[in-house]
Amino acid sequence: VGSMGRVGAAGHNAAMESFFSLLPKNVLNRRSGDTREQLRIAIVTWIERTYHRRRRQKRLHGLTPIEYEAIMNTDVALAA
């Protein structure tokens, strides 16, 4: 499927391409015979427990959410 980004913007869809390459490897290929509802729950669980917690995020200055929360909790404890 062709990219929806502009010509010359190679990294435009990199995050989604990475996500959709990891999804089958980590969720879909490991399960068989599941119903649509079971697969939906497995996908949501993988996204919330694994993908979002480990992926470095630009808005957090390259930190994972876990690293960012640890820093923020330390700063709040020091301020109190």
PDB file of N, CA, C and O in Angstrom:
ATOM      1  N   VAL A   1       0.854  -1.170   0.000  1.00  0.00           N
ATOM      2  CA  VAL A   1       0.000   0.000   0.000  1.00  0.00           C
ATOM      3  C   VAL A   1       0.897   1.228   0.000  1.00  0.00           C
ATOM      4  O   VAL A   1       1.855   1.314   0.768  1.00  0.00           O
ATOM      5  N   GLY A   2       0.577   2.160  -0.857  1.00  0.00           N
ATOM      6  CA  GLY A   2       1.356   3.382  -0.963  1.00  0.00           C
ATOM      7  C   GLY A   2       1.250   4.254   0.270  1.00  0.00           C
ATOM      8  O   GLY A   2       0.255   4.208   0.994  1.00  0.00           O
ATOM      9  N   SER A   3       2.279   5.049   0.503  1.00  0.00           N
ATOM     10  CA  SER A   3       2.303   5.960   1.631  1.00  0.00           C
ATOM     11  C   SER A   3       1.336   7.110   1.406  1.00  0.00           C
ATOM     12  O   SER A   3       1.115   7.528   0.270  1.00  0.00           O
ATOM     13  N   MET A   4       0.766   7.615   2.479  1.00  0.00           N
ATOM     14  CA  MET A   4      -0.139   8.757   2.396  1.00  0.00           C
ATOM     15  C   MET A   4       0.610  10.070   2.586  1.00  0.00           C
ATOM     16  O   MET A   4       0.013  11.142   2.491  1.00  0.00           O
ATOM     17  N   GLY A   5       1.917   9.995   2.856  1.00  0.00           N
ATOM     18  CA  GLY A   5       2.701  11.191   3.102  1.00  0.00           C
ATOM     19  C   GLY A   5       3.119  11.885   1.819  1.00  0.00           C
ATOM     20  O   GLY A   5       2.874  11.398   0.715  1.00  0.00           O
ATOM     21  N   ARG A   6       3.751  13.027   1.992  1.00  0.00           N
ATOM     22  CA  ARG A   6       4.243  13.785   0.852  1.00  0.00           C
ATOM     23  C   ARG A   6       5.450  13.088   0.236  1.00  0.00           C
ATOM     24  O   ARG A   6       6.103  12.264   0.876  1.00  0.00           O
ATOM     25  N   VAL A   7       5.730  13.428  -0.999  1.00  0.00           N
ATOM     26  CA  VAL A   7       6.909  12.909  -1.676  1.00  0.00           C
ATOM     27  C   VAL A   7       8.140  13.448  -0.972  1.00  0.00           C
ATOM     28  O   VAL A   7       8.224  14.642  -0.681  1.00  0.00           O
ATOM     29  N   GLY A   8       9.087  12.578  -0.702  1.00  0.00           N
ATOM     30  CA  GLY A   8      10.320  12.994  -0.041  1.00  0.00           C
ATOM     31  C   GLY A   8      10.256  12.980   1.470  1.00  0.00           C
ATOM     32  O   GLY A   8      11.257  13.276   2.123  1.00  0.00           O
ATOM     33  N   ALA A   9       9.109  12.645   2.049  1.00  0.00           N
ATOM     34  CA  ALA A   9       8.965  12.579   3.511  1.00  0.00           C
ATOM     35  C   ALA A   9       8.987  11.115   3.932  1.00  0.00           C
ATOM     36  O   ALA A   9       7.961  10.548   4.309  1.00  0.00           O
ATOM     37  N   ALA A  10      10.173  10.510   3.862  1.00  0.00           N
ATOM     38  CA  ALA A  10      10.302   9.071   4.102  1.00  0.00           C
ATOM     39  C   ALA A  10       9.903   8.670   5.521  1.00  0.00           C
ATOM     40  O   ALA A  10       9.342   7.591   5.714  1.00  0.00           O
ATOM     41  N   GLY A  11      10.177   9.507   6.509  1.00  0.00           N
ATOM     42  CA  GLY A  11       9.868   9.163   7.890  1.00  0.00           C
ATOM     43  C   GLY A  11       8.452   9.483   8.302  1.00  0.00           C
ATOM     44  O   GLY A  11       8.079   9.266   9.455  1.00  0.00           O
ATOM     45  N   HIS A  12       7.657   9.993   7.385  1.00  0.00           N
ATOM     46  CA  HIS A  12       6.312  10.443   7.705  1.00  0.00           C
ATOM     47  C   HIS A  12       5.464   9.337   8.326  1.00  0.00           C
ATOM     48  O   HIS A  12       4.780   9.568   9.322  1.00  0.00           O
ATOM     49  N   ASN A  13       5.503   8.162   7.758  1.00  0.00           N
ATOM     50  CA  ASN A  13       4.677   7.055   8.246  1.00  0.00           C
ATOM     51  C   ASN A  13       5.484   6.009   9.002  1.00  0.00           C
ATOM     52  O   ASN A  13       4.995   4.901   9.222  1.00  0.00           O
ATOM     53  N   ALA A  14       6.691   6.332   9.398  1.00  0.00           N
ATOM     54  CA  ALA A  14       7.573   5.353  10.028  1.00  0.00           C
ATOM     55  C   ALA A  14       6.990   4.779  11.312  1.00  0.00           C
ATOM     56  O   ALA A  14       7.121   3.581  11.564  1.00  0.00           O
ATOM     57  N   ALA A  15       6.356   5.599  12.116  1.00  0.00           N
ATOM     58  CA  ALA A  15       5.800   5.107  13.381  1.00  0.00           C
ATOM     59  C   ALA A  15       4.687   4.090  13.141  1.00  0.00           C
ATOM     60  O   ALA A  15       4.643   3.053  13.803  1.00  0.00           O
ATOM     61  N   MET A  16       3.797   4.377  12.208  1.00  0.00           N
ATOM     62  CA  MET A  16       2.706   3.442  11.934  1.00  0.00           C
ATOM     63  C   MET A  16       3.208   2.180  11.258  1.00  0.00           C
ATOM     64  O   MET A  16       2.711   1.089  11.539  1.00  0.00           O
ATOM     65  N   GLU A  17       4.182   2.311  10.375  1.00  0.00           N
ATOM     66  CA  GLU A  17       4.749   1.132   9.723  1.00  0.00           C
ATOM     67  C   GLU A  17       5.432   0.245  10.750  1.00  0.00           C
ATOM     68  O   GLU A  17       5.337  -0.980  10.672  1.00  0.00           O
ATOM     69  N   SER A  18       6.115   0.844  11.705  1.00  0.00           N
ATOM     70  CA  SER A  18       6.748   0.082  12.773  1.00  0.00           C
ATOM     71  C   SER A  18       5.698  -0.631  13.621  1.00  0.00           C
ATOM     72  O   SER A  18       5.845  -1.810  13.943  1.00  0.00           O
ATOM     73  N   PHE A  19       4.646   0.089  13.976  1.00  0.00           N
ATOM     74  CA  PHE A  19       3.576  -0.491  14.781  1.00  0.00           C
ATOM     75  C   PHE A  19       2.949  -1.693  14.072  1.00  0.00           C
ATOM     76  O   PHE A  19       2.792  -2.759  14.667  1.00  0.00           O
ATOM     77  N   PHE A  20       2.594  -1.512  12.797  1.00  0.00           N
ATOM     78  CA  PHE A  20       1.919  -2.581  12.077  1.00  0.00           C
ATOM     79  C   PHE A  20       2.849  -3.722  11.694  1.00  0.00           C
ATOM     80  O   PHE A  20       2.370  -4.783  11.293  1.00  0.00           O
ATOM     81  N   SER A  21       4.153  -3.542  11.802  1.00  0.00           N
ATOM     82  CA  SER A  21       5.053  -4.678  11.609  1.00  0.00           C
ATOM     83  C   SER A  21       5.212  -5.463  12.910  1.00  0.00           C
ATOM     84  O   SER A  21       5.430  -6.674  12.883  1.00  0.00           O
ATOM     85  N   LEU A  22       5.104  -4.777  14.043  1.00  0.00           N
ATOM     86  CA  LEU A  22       5.223  -5.457  15.336  1.00  0.00           C
ATOM     87  C   LEU A  22       3.944  -6.185  15.742  1.00  0.00           C
ATOM     88  O   LEU A  22       4.009  -7.225  16.398  1.00  0.00           O
ATOM     89  N   LEU A  23       2.802  -5.660  15.367  1.00  0.00           N
ATOM     90  CA  LEU A  23       1.522  -6.241  15.775  1.00  0.00           C
ATOM     91  C   LEU A  23       1.387  -7.713  15.381  1.00  0.00           C
ATOM     92  O   LEU A  23       1.075  -8.528  16.249  1.00  0.00           O
ATOM     93  N   PRO A  24       1.602  -8.094  14.132  1.00  0.00           N
ATOM     94  CA  PRO A  24       1.465  -9.515  13.802  1.00  0.00           C
ATOM     95  C   PRO A  24       2.494 -10.385  14.514  1.00  0.00           C
ATOM     96  O   PRO A  24       2.172 -11.495  14.939  1.00  0.00           O
ATOM     97  N   LYS A  25       3.726  -9.899  14.651  1.00  0.00           N
ATOM     98  CA  LYS A  25       4.774 -10.689  15.290  1.00  0.00           C
ATOM     99  C   LYS A  25       4.469 -10.943  16.755  1.00  0.00           C
ATOM    100  O   LYS A  25       4.715 -12.039  17.259  1.00  0.00           O
ATOM    101  N   ASN A  26       3.938  -9.946  17.444  1.00  0.00           N
ATOM    102  CA  ASN A  26       3.761 -10.036  18.890  1.00  0.00           C
ATOM    103  C   ASN A  26       2.377 -10.484  19.333  1.00  0.00           C
ATOM    104  O   ASN A  26       2.217 -10.945  20.463  1.00  0.00           O
ATOM    105  N   VAL A  27       1.388 -10.362  18.483  1.00  0.00           N
ATOM    106  CA  VAL A  27       0.028 -10.705  18.909  1.00  0.00           C
ATOM    107  C   VAL A  27      -0.624 -11.715  17.969  1.00  0.00           C
ATOM    108  O   VAL A  27      -0.984 -12.815  18.387  1.00  0.00           O
ATOM    109  N   LEU A  28      -0.770 -11.350  16.739  1.00  0.00           N
ATOM    110  CA  LEU A  28      -1.592 -12.132  15.824  1.00  0.00           C
ATOM    111  C   LEU A  28      -1.010 -13.500  15.501  1.00  0.00           C
ATOM    112  O   LEU A  28      -1.758 -14.475  15.428  1.00  0.00           O
ATOM    113  N   ASN A  29       0.291 -13.602  15.306  1.00  0.00           N
ATOM    114  CA  ASN A  29       0.904 -14.883  14.953  1.00  0.00           C
ATOM    115  C   ASN A  29       1.000 -15.837  16.135  1.00  0.00           C
ATOM    116  O   ASN A  29       1.255 -17.027  15.945  1.00  0.00           O
ATOM    117  N   ARG A  30       0.807 -15.350  17.323  1.00  0.00           N
ATOM    118  CA  ARG A  30       0.911 -16.182  18.530  1.00  0.00           C
ATOM    119  C   ARG A  30      -0.428 -16.762  18.968  1.00  0.00           C
ATOM    120  O   ARG A  30      -0.492 -17.535  19.925  1.00  0.00           O
ATOM    121  N   ARG A  31      -1.484 -16.394  18.277  1.00  0.00           N
ATOM    122  CA  ARG A  31      -2.813 -16.836  18.683  1.00  0.00           C
ATOM    123  C   ARG A  31      -3.488 -17.517  17.505  1.00  0.00           C
ATOM    124  O   ARG A  31      -3.352 -17.078  16.362  1.00  0.00           O
ATOM    125  N   SER A  32      -4.207 -18.576  17.783  1.00  0.00           N
ATOM    126  CA  SER A  32      -4.965 -19.227  16.713  1.00  0.00           C
ATOM    127  C   SER A  32      -6.293 -19.712  17.276  1.00  0.00           C
ATOM    128  O   SER A  32      -6.385 -20.091  18.444  1.00  0.00           O
ATOM    129  N   GLY A  33      -7.303 -19.697  16.447  1.00  0.00           N
ATOM    130  CA  GLY A  33      -8.604 -20.178  16.865  1.00  0.00           C
ATOM    131  C   GLY A  33      -9.370 -19.232  17.773  1.00  0.00           C
ATOM    132  O   GLY A  33     -10.402 -19.609  18.329  1.00  0.00           O
ATOM    133  N   ASP A  34      -8.884 -18.018  17.929  1.00  0.00           N
ATOM    134  CA  ASP A  34      -9.574 -17.064  18.792  1.00  0.00           C
ATOM    135  C   ASP A  34     -10.725 -16.399  18.043  1.00  0.00           C
ATOM    136  O   ASP A  34     -10.723 -16.312  16.815  1.00  0.00           O
ATOM    137  N   THR A  35     -11.683 -15.943  18.795  1.00  0.00           N
ATOM    138  CA  THR A  35     -12.781 -15.191  18.208  1.00  0.00           C
ATOM    139  C   THR A  35     -12.314 -13.756  17.958  1.00  0.00           C
ATOM    140  O   THR A  35     -11.248 -13.358  18.427  1.00  0.00           O
ATOM    141  N   ARG A  36     -13.104 -12.988  17.223  1.00  0.00           N
ATOM    142  CA  ARG A  36     -12.763 -11.584  16.974  1.00  0.00           C
ATOM    143  C   ARG A  36     -12.647 -10.814  18.292  1.00  0.00           C
ATOM    144  O   ARG A  36     -11.766  -9.968  18.442  1.00  0.00           O
ATOM    145  N   GLU A  37     -13.521 -11.102  19.229  1.00  0.00           N
ATOM    146  CA  GLU A  37     -13.497 -10.399  20.518  1.00  0.00           C
ATOM    147  C   GLU A  37     -12.224 -10.735  21.295  1.00  0.00           C
ATOM    148  O   GLU A  37     -11.623  -9.851  21.905  1.00  0.00           O
ATOM    149  N   GLN A  38     -11.810 -11.997  21.280  1.00  0.00           N
ATOM    150  CA  GLN A  38     -10.584 -12.383  21.970  1.00  0.00           C
ATOM    151  C   GLN A  38      -9.363 -11.715  21.328  1.00  0.00           C
ATOM    152  O   GLN A  38      -8.450 -11.280  22.030  1.00  0.00           O
ATOM    153  N   LEU A  39      -9.350 -11.636  19.991  1.00  0.00           N
ATOM    154  CA  LEU A  39      -8.253 -10.955  19.309  1.00  0.00           C
ATOM    155  C   LEU A  39      -8.255  -9.461  19.615  1.00  0.00           C
ATOM    156  O   LEU A  39      -7.193  -8.869  19.807  1.00  0.00           O
ATOM    157  N   ARG A  40      -9.430  -8.849  19.661  1.00  0.00           N
ATOM    158  CA  ARG A  40      -9.531  -7.432  19.982  1.00  0.00           C
ATOM    159  C   ARG A  40      -8.959  -7.159  21.365  1.00  0.00           C
ATOM    160  O   ARG A  40      -8.207  -6.202  21.554  1.00  0.00           O
ATOM    161  N   ILE A  41      -9.313  -7.995  22.328  1.00  0.00           N
ATOM    162  CA  ILE A  41      -8.812  -7.837  23.696  1.00  0.00           C
ATOM    163  C   ILE A  41      -7.302  -8.042  23.732  1.00  0.00           C
ATOM    164  O   ILE A  41      -6.599  -7.308  24.426  1.00  0.00           O
ATOM    165  N   ALA A  42      -6.791  -9.030  22.995  1.00  0.00           N
ATOM    166  CA  ALA A  42      -5.348  -9.281  22.952  1.00  0.00           C
ATOM    167  C   ALA A  42      -4.599  -8.098  22.356  1.00  0.00           C
ATOM    168  O   ALA A  42      -3.533  -7.728  22.847  1.00  0.00           O
ATOM    169  N   ILE A  43      -5.149  -7.499  21.297  1.00  0.00           N
ATOM    170  CA  ILE A  43      -4.502  -6.348  20.657  1.00  0.00           C
ATOM    171  C   ILE A  43      -4.493  -5.152  21.593  1.00  0.00           C
ATOM    172  O   ILE A  43      -3.460  -4.500  21.752  1.00  0.00           O
ATOM    173  N   VAL A  44      -5.626  -4.854  22.215  1.00  0.00           N
ATOM    174  CA  VAL A  44      -5.708  -3.709  23.138  1.00  0.00           C
ATOM    175  C   VAL A  44      -4.769  -3.926  24.322  1.00  0.00           C
ATOM    176  O   VAL A  44      -4.093  -2.992  24.753  1.00  0.00           O
ATOM    177  N   THR A  45      -4.721  -5.128  24.843  1.00  0.00           N
ATOM    178  CA  THR A  45      -3.839  -5.434  25.969  1.00  0.00           C
ATOM    179  C   THR A  45      -2.387  -5.240  25.579  1.00  0.00           C
ATOM    180  O   THR A  45      -1.616  -4.656  26.341  1.00  0.00           O
ATOM    181  N   TRP A  46      -1.994  -5.725  24.393  1.00  0.00           N
ATOM    182  CA  TRP A  46      -0.619  -5.563  23.925  1.00  0.00           C
ATOM    183  C   TRP A  46      -0.260  -4.091  23.762  1.00  0.00           C
ATOM    184  O   TRP A  46       0.828  -3.662  24.146  1.00  0.00           O
ATOM    185  N   ILE A  47      -1.177  -3.327  23.194  1.00  0.00           N
ATOM    186  CA  ILE A  47      -0.912  -1.900  22.992  1.00  0.00           C
ATOM    187  C   ILE A  47      -0.724  -1.199  24.330  1.00  0.00           C
ATOM    188  O   ILE A  47       0.238  -0.453  24.508  1.00  0.00           O
ATOM    189  N   GLU A  48      -1.632  -1.431  25.267  1.00  0.00           N
ATOM    190  CA  GLU A  48      -1.594  -0.709  26.547  1.00  0.00           C
ATOM    191  C   GLU A  48      -0.484  -1.189  27.472  1.00  0.00           C
ATOM    192  O   GLU A  48       0.138  -0.372  28.152  1.00  0.00           O
ATOM    193  N   ARG A  49      -0.220  -2.489  27.516  1.00  0.00           N
ATOM    194  CA  ARG A  49       0.763  -3.016  28.469  1.00  0.00           C
ATOM    195  C   ARG A  49       2.182  -3.022  27.937  1.00  0.00           C
ATOM    196  O   ARG A  49       3.130  -2.885  28.710  1.00  0.00           O
ATOM    197  N   THR A  50       2.345  -3.175  26.642  1.00  0.00           N
ATOM    198  CA  THR A  50       3.684  -3.337  26.099  1.00  0.00           C
ATOM    199  C   THR A  50       4.089  -2.179  25.208  1.00  0.00           C
ATOM    200  O   THR A  50       5.077  -1.500  25.488  1.00  0.00           O
ATOM    201  N   TYR A  51       3.351  -1.945  24.154  1.00  0.00           N
ATOM    202  CA  TYR A  51       3.780  -0.998  23.125  1.00  0.00           C
ATOM    203  C   TYR A  51       3.889   0.420  23.660  1.00  0.00           C
ATOM    204  O   TYR A  51       4.924   1.062  23.481  1.00  0.00           O
ATOM    205  N   HIS A  52       2.857   0.920  24.306  1.00  0.00           N
ATOM    206  CA  HIS A  52       2.880   2.301  24.787  1.00  0.00           C
ATOM    207  C   HIS A  52       3.861   2.507  25.929  1.00  0.00           C
ATOM    208  O   HIS A  52       4.404   3.600  26.087  1.00  0.00           O
ATOM    209  N   ARG A  53       4.090   1.488  26.713  1.00  0.00           N
ATOM    210  CA  ARG A  53       4.977   1.647  27.865  1.00  0.00           C
ATOM    211  C   ARG A  53       6.445   1.598  27.487  1.00  0.00           C
ATOM    212  O   ARG A  53       7.277   2.166  28.196  1.00  0.00           O
ATOM    213  N   ARG A  54       6.791   0.930  26.380  1.00  0.00           N
ATOM    214  CA  ARG A  54       8.194   0.771  26.004  1.00  0.00           C
ATOM    215  C   ARG A  54       8.651   1.698  24.887  1.00  0.00           C
ATOM    216  O   ARG A  54       9.849   1.933  24.727  1.00  0.00           O
ATOM    217  N   ARG A  55       7.712   2.225  24.117  1.00  0.00           N
ATOM    218  CA  ARG A  55       8.068   3.044  22.957  1.00  0.00           C
ATOM    219  C   ARG A  55       8.515   4.429  23.410  1.00  0.00           C
ATOM    220  O   ARG A  55       7.830   5.090  24.190  1.00  0.00           O
ATOM    221  N   ARG A  56       9.650   4.849  22.921  1.00  0.00           N
ATOM    222  CA  ARG A  56      10.151   6.191  23.224  1.00  0.00           C
ATOM    223  C   ARG A  56       9.283   7.201  22.492  1.00  0.00           C
ATOM    224  O   ARG A  56       8.944   7.009  21.324  1.00  0.00           O
ATOM    225  N   GLN A  57       8.923   8.281  23.184  1.00  0.00           N
ATOM    226  CA  GLN A  57       7.993   9.244  22.613  1.00  0.00           C
ATOM    227  C   GLN A  57       8.645  10.618  22.490  1.00  0.00           C
ATOM    228  O   GLN A  57       9.308  11.103  23.407  1.00  0.00           O
ATOM    229  N   LYS A  58       8.438  11.215  21.347  1.00  0.00           N
ATOM    230  CA  LYS A  58       9.034  12.521  21.051  1.00  0.00           C
ATOM    231  C   LYS A  58       8.552  13.577  22.038  1.00  0.00           C
ATOM    232  O   LYS A  58       9.336  14.419  22.475  1.00  0.00           O
ATOM    233  N   ARG A  59       7.270  13.538  22.394  1.00  0.00           N
ATOM    234  CA  ARG A  59       6.727  14.533  23.323  1.00  0.00           C
ATOM    235  C   ARG A  59       7.342  14.430  24.705  1.00  0.00           C
ATOM    236  O   ARG A  59       7.304  15.390  25.474  1.00  0.00           O
ATOM    237  N   LEU A  60       7.906  13.279  25.029  1.00  0.00           N
ATOM    238  CA  LEU A  60       8.540  13.089  26.334  1.00  0.00           C
ATOM    239  C   LEU A  60      10.056  13.197  26.222  1.00  0.00           C
ATOM    240  O   LEU A  60      10.791  12.693  27.071  1.00  0.00           O
ATOM    241  N   HIS A  61      10.511  13.858  25.168  1.00  0.00           N
ATOM    242  CA  HIS A  61      11.938  14.095  24.938  1.00  0.00           C
ATOM    243  C   HIS A  61      12.726  12.796  24.808  1.00  0.00           C
ATOM    244  O   HIS A  61      13.836  12.681  25.327  1.00  0.00           O
ATOM    245  N   GLY A  62      12.150  11.824  24.117  1.00  0.00           N
ATOM    246  CA  GLY A  62      12.840  10.569  23.846  1.00  0.00           C
ATOM    247  C   GLY A  62      12.785   9.551  24.968  1.00  0.00           C
ATOM    248  O   GLY A  62      13.467   8.528  24.907  1.00  0.00           O
ATOM    249  N   LEU A  63      11.993   9.811  25.983  1.00  0.00           N
ATOM    250  CA  LEU A  63      11.858   8.877  27.100  1.00  0.00           C
ATOM    251  C   LEU A  63      10.639   7.981  26.890  1.00  0.00           C
ATOM    252  O   LEU A  63       9.709   8.338  26.168  1.00  0.00           O
ATOM    253  N   THR A  64      10.659   6.822  27.528  1.00  0.00           N
ATOM    254  CA  THR A  64       9.461   6.000  27.555  1.00  0.00           C
ATOM    255  C   THR A  64       8.531   6.572  28.620  1.00  0.00           C
ATOM    256  O   THR A  64       8.991   7.297  29.502  1.00  0.00           O
ATOM    257  N   PRO A  65       7.240   6.266  28.563  1.00  0.00           N
ATOM    258  CA  PRO A  65       6.337   6.760  29.611  1.00  0.00           C
ATOM    259  C   PRO A  65       6.752   6.332  31.018  1.00  0.00           C
ATOM    260  O   PRO A  65       6.578   7.091  31.971  1.00  0.00           O
ATOM    261  N   ILE A  66       7.295   5.131  31.155  1.00  0.00           N
ATOM    262  CA  ILE A  66       7.733   4.646  32.469  1.00  0.00           C
ATOM    263  C   ILE A  66       8.893   5.505  32.986  1.00  0.00           C
ATOM    264  O   ILE A  66       8.900   5.904  34.151  1.00  0.00           O
ATOM    265  N   GLU A  67       9.876   5.788  32.114  1.00  0.00           N
ATOM    266  CA  GLU A  67      11.009   6.625  32.508  1.00  0.00           C
ATOM    267  C   GLU A  67      10.552   8.036  32.867  1.00  0.00           C
ATOM    268  O   GLU A  67      11.015   8.618  33.848  1.00  0.00           O
ATOM    269  N   TYR A  68       9.643   8.576  32.065  1.00  0.00           N
ATOM    270  CA  TYR A  68       9.144   9.928  32.309  1.00  0.00           C
ATOM    271  C   TYR A  68       8.418  10.015  33.645  1.00  0.00           C
ATOM    272  O   TYR A  68       8.625  10.961  34.404  1.00  0.00           O
ATOM    273  N   GLU A  69       7.574   9.040  33.935  1.00  0.00           N
ATOM    274  CA  GLU A  69       6.842   9.049  35.208  1.00  0.00           C
ATOM    275  C   GLU A  69       7.782   8.917  36.389  1.00  0.00           C
ATOM    276  O   GLU A  69       7.558   9.540  37.428  1.00  0.00           O
ATOM    277  N   ALA A  70       8.834   8.116  36.250  1.00  0.00           N
ATOM    278  CA  ALA A  70       9.803   7.971  37.340  1.00  0.00           C
ATOM    279  C   ALA A  70      10.489   9.307  37.629  1.00  0.00           C
ATOM    280  O   ALA A  70      10.684   9.674  38.787  1.00  0.00           O
ATOM    281  N   ILE A  71      10.849  10.025  36.577  1.00  0.00           N
ATOM    282  CA  ILE A  71      11.485  11.335  36.752  1.00  0.00           C
ATOM    283  C   ILE A  71      10.508  12.320  37.372  1.00  0.00           C
ATOM    284  O   ILE A  71      10.867  13.056  38.292  1.00  0.00           O
ATOM    285  N   MET A  72       9.278  12.341  36.877  1.00  0.00           N
ATOM    286  CA  MET A  72       8.289  13.277  37.390  1.00  0.00           C
ATOM    287  C   MET A  72       7.943  12.993  38.843  1.00  0.00           C
ATOM    288  O   MET A  72       7.789  13.924  39.632  1.00  0.00           O
ATOM    289  N   ASN A  73       7.817  11.718  39.209  1.00  0.00           N
ATOM    290  CA  ASN A  73       7.514  11.361  40.596  1.00  0.00           C
ATOM    291  C   ASN A  73       8.660  11.756  41.524  1.00  0.00           C
ATOM    292  O   ASN A  73       8.415  12.175  42.655  1.00  0.00           O
ATOM    293  N   THR A  74       9.896  11.633  41.072  1.00  0.00           N
ATOM    294  CA  THR A  74      11.047  12.055  41.872  1.00  0.00           C
ATOM    295  C   THR A  74      11.022  13.565  42.054  1.00  0.00           C
ATOM    296  O   THR A  74      11.265  14.057  43.156  1.00  0.00           O
ATOM    297  N   ASP A  75      10.730  14.310  40.986  1.00  0.00           N
ATOM    298  CA  ASP A  75      10.666  15.773  41.078  1.00  0.00           C
ATOM    299  C   ASP A  75       9.556  16.217  42.027  1.00  0.00           C
ATOM    300  O   ASP A  75       9.748  17.158  42.797  1.00  0.00           O
ATOM    301  N   VAL A  76       8.412  15.563  41.986  1.00  0.00           N
ATOM    302  CA  VAL A  76       7.290  15.918  42.871  1.00  0.00           C
ATOM    303  C   VAL A  76       7.662  15.621  44.321  1.00  0.00           C
ATOM    304  O   VAL A  76       7.349  16.408  45.214  1.00  0.00           O
ATOM    305  N   ALA A  77       8.328  14.487  44.562  1.00  0.00           N
ATOM    306  CA  ALA A  77       8.721  14.132  45.928  1.00  0.00           C
ATOM    307  C   ALA A  77       9.746  15.132  46.472  1.00  0.00           C
ATOM    308  O   ALA A  77       9.711  15.482  47.652  1.00  0.00           O
ATOM    309  N   LEU A  78      10.651  15.586  45.612  1.00  0.00           N
ATOM    310  CA  LEU A  78      11.650  16.563  46.050  1.00  0.00           C
ATOM    311  C   LEU A  78      11.006  17.923  46.335  1.00  0.00           C
ATOM    312  O   LEU A  78      11.455  18.645  47.225  1.00  0.00           O
ATOM    313  N   ALA A  79       9.972  18.272  45.596  1.00  0.00           N
ATOM    314  CA  ALA A  79       9.307  19.568  45.782  1.00  0.00           C
ATOM    315  C   ALA A  79       8.455  19.592  47.038  1.00  0.00           C
ATOM    316  O   ALA A  79       8.187  20.661  47.586  1.00  0.00           O
ATOM    317  N   ALA A  80       8.030  18.430  47.496  1.00  0.00           N
ATOM    318  CA  ALA A  80       7.144  18.368  48.677  1.00  0.00           C
ATOM    319  C   ALA A  80       7.859  18.529  49.969  1.00  0.00           C
ATOM    320  O   ALA A  80       7.233  18.497  51.028  1.00  0.00           O
TER     321      ALA A  80
END
